[in-house]
Structures are given as structure tokens and as C-alpha cells.
Amino acid sequence: MKPEAKAEIILWQWLKESPTVHEVYFNRKNSVHAKKFRVEGEKKEIPDLILSCNLFGKEEYIAIEVKDGDDGINVMKSDKILTLYYKNYINKKTKYFIKDKEIKINRFLVATQFSKFGRLFRDNEFIIKNRSGFENDSWINKNVPLNEYSRTKDFYRMLIHNFSEKRKKWKIKKSEGIGILISDIILNFSLKDLEIQSGMKGKPLIQGVFYNDLKMRWQQCLIKI
């Protein structure tokens, strides 16, 4: 079995443990006999998984590009989630289906088999504690995690920077969001705890940039699944 196929199964098992998850769909026939999704349209590029879950009282479908976190360069190549999948979707060149039902994709995420440990990369990940330097740290664990793994943080910052540039170039005012799939251990444990117990598994957490309908603007946020 190829490394990314193994990563998909690890993510499938982990996500299915969450009570808010309805189903995890694969883009092809698979060894765990999970359900499948498909795409139609002018462009046929297809991500690896579709997650169906309940967020904010409604069902959402989330496209996930899965990479092998053992290979750092491979993870960096997952920016195609923006330049291919996201672009094709908002331009209506790719449509997503489960059986004969067309579905709306609400978010596009990058994940690896290490997502359940709060990071994307296997090696050279150092834990960083976020501090604003101001008395009011209300944005900690709301918009930005208290702790982050260094390479994952760098990758995420690069992804949202590229997303910001593409939104300007493509003249996107309001659309689907983009981000990464990690776990809530970075919210719930101190830096020291994470350093001692780096193999702890947490619950699924989305870190990304999404459009806030109430404030009518794009913003970073953390969403527990």
C-alpha cells in the first residue's frame, strides 16, 4: 500500500471517532470499503477525501487533500488544493457528487497521518507558544492556537498568504474557506506537556481562513469537529 493510501485510512479511522462526523468518502475503491464520491465537469482533478459532518447546526462537506507527512517536500506540494481544487470549484469547472446527488463543498483542507497529533510533519517540528504581547489575549485558542508546531505553522502561514493573494487576483469577495486539519491537543495542553508527550492524540480541529457572514469579512478561526 502506498504511503498516502495508508495516511487516508489513518485519517478515516480517526475522523469516524468524532460524533459530529456523518461519513468519510474516498475518491476511489478502498481497502476499508468506505463510501465513494466522484467529480464531474470540465476539470476532473479530485482530492482524496470528502468529510461529511455537522458544524454549527448544519451539514457541511469538506474536501481534504491527504499527504504523507513522512515526506516534507510532498506536504509542501499540497498547495494544489488551492491552485487546482479550489480554483476549479469556485469557477464551476468541477462539480462534486455522492452517488447521483451533487454536493456543495464548504471548506478545503490539507491533512496528513500526523494531523491527529496536532501537526502535519513527522520530523523537525518544534513547539511554539503564541503570545500577542498585549494584555488582551482573547484571540488565543479562538483565532490562533495557544501552541503550534513550527513546520506546520510555517506551512499554514504560507497557505493562507497564498490564499489571500489568490482572492485578490481572482477577485473573490465571499466564497469557501481553506485551511488545515489538525487536532485539539494544541489547545488543551501546555507547551511542556506537549514536549513530554508528543504522541498524544486529540480530537479533529480545523485551522483556517473563512468568511464570517455576520462580520462580513474573512478571518482566521479554529473549528472543532
Order of alpha helices (4+ residues) and beta strands (2+ residues): alpha-beta-beta-beta-beta-alpha-alpha-beta-beta-beta-beta-beta-alpha-beta-alpha-alpha-beta-beta
